[in-house]
Amino acid sequence: MLAELVEVVKRDADGVESNLIKLNLRLSPAAVTDILCALNDLRLPALRFFKWVLNYHVDFKPTSDIYNLYVDNLGRSEDYSTIMCCLIFPLKGVV
């Protein structure tokens, strides 16, 4: 599952969300952590994956480790404006 999700994020610049929806997955915090770690290791942006998790898994509650991995990913992607938005505004309303 991990490799498949990473591949979807890696190859589908325009269709990430729709292809993730097609997988019909329920992700645990451990799975999200593993995916974010993999994306960070590959230096692939995680913004759209993370937004998908929050928007399509409404009962999902990110842990502090998940938030740290997400912000780390934004830094690796040099997406400083999104980092600032995350610090200033509630995460669900911004990303």
C-alpha positions as CSV (number, residue, x, y, z in Angstrom):
1,M,0.0,0.0,0.0
2,L,2.8,2.5,0.9
3,A,4.6,2.1,-2.4
4,E,1.3,2.5,-4.3
5,L,0.3,5.7,-2.5
6,V,3.7,7.2,-2.9
7,E,3.6,6.4,-6.6
8,V,0.2,8.0,-7.0
9,V,1.5,11.2,-5.4
10,K,4.7,11.1,-7.4
11,R,3.1,10.6,-10.9
12,D,-0.3,12.3,-10.8
13,A,0.4,16.0,-10.6
14,D,-3.1,16.9,-11.8
15,G,-5.1,13.9,-10.6
16,V,-3.7,13.1,-7.2
17,E,-6.9,13.6,-5.2
18,S,-9.2,11.7,-7.6
19,N,-6.7,8.8,-7.8
20,L,-6.4,8.7,-4.1
21,I,-10.2,8.6,-3.8
22,K,-10.3,5.7,-6.2
23,L,-8.1,3.7,-3.9
24,N,-10.9,3.9,-1.3
25,L,-8.6,3.7,1.7
26,R,-9.0,4.4,5.4
27,L,-5.6,5.5,6.7
28,S,-4.4,5.1,10.2
29,P,-2.1,7.7,11.8
30,A,0.7,5.1,11.4
31,A,0.1,4.8,7.7
32,V,0.0,8.6,7.2
33,T,3.3,8.8,9.2
34,D,4.9,6.2,6.9
35,I,3.7,7.9,3.8
36,L,4.9,11.3,4.9
37,C,8.3,9.8,5.8
38,A,8.5,8.3,2.4
39,L,7.5,11.5,0.6
40,N,10.1,13.4,2.7
41,D,12.8,10.9,1.9
42,L,12.0,11.2,-1.8
43,R,11.7,15.0,-1.5
44,L,8.2,14.9,-3.0
45,P,5.7,17.5,-1.9
46,A,3.0,16.2,0.5
47,L,0.6,19.2,0.4
48,R,-2.0,17.7,-1.8
49,F,-1.8,14.3,0.0
50,F,-2.2,15.9,3.4
51,K,-5.1,18.0,2.2
52,W,-6.7,14.9,0.9
53,V,-6.3,13.1,4.2
54,L,-7.9,16.0,6.1
55,N,-10.7,16.5,3.6
56,Y,-11.7,12.9,2.9
57,H,-11.0,11.4,6.3
58,V,-13.0,13.8,8.5
59,D,-12.5,11.6,11.6
60,F,-8.8,11.6,11.1
61,K,-6.9,13.4,13.9
62,P,-3.3,14.2,13.0
63,T,-0.8,13.6,15.8
64,S,2.0,16.1,16.6
65,D,4.5,13.7,14.8
66,I,2.3,13.9,11.7
67,Y,2.2,17.7,11.8
68,N,6.0,17.8,12.3
69,L,6.5,15.6,9.3
70,Y,4.1,17.7,7.2
71,V,5.9,21.0,8.2
72,D,9.3,19.3,7.5
73,N,8.0,18.4,4.0
74,L,6.9,21.9,3.4
75,G,10.3,23.1,4.4
76,R,12.0,20.6,2.1
77,S,9.7,21.8,-0.7
78,E,10.6,25.4,0.2
79,D,6.9,26.2,0.6
80,Y,7.3,28.8,3.3
81,S,4.1,30.7,2.6
82,T,2.1,27.5,3.5
83,I,4.2,27.0,6.6
84,M,3.3,30.6,7.7
85,C,-0.4,30.0,7.0
86,C,-0.2,26.8,9.1
87,L,1.3,28.7,12.0
88,I,-1.1,31.6,11.8
89,F,-4.4,30.0,10.8
90,P,-6.1,26.8,11.9
91,L,-4.7,24.0,9.7
92,K,-8.1,22.6,8.4
93,G,-9.1,26.0,7.1
94,V,-5.9,26.8,5.3
95,V,-4.5,23.7,3.6
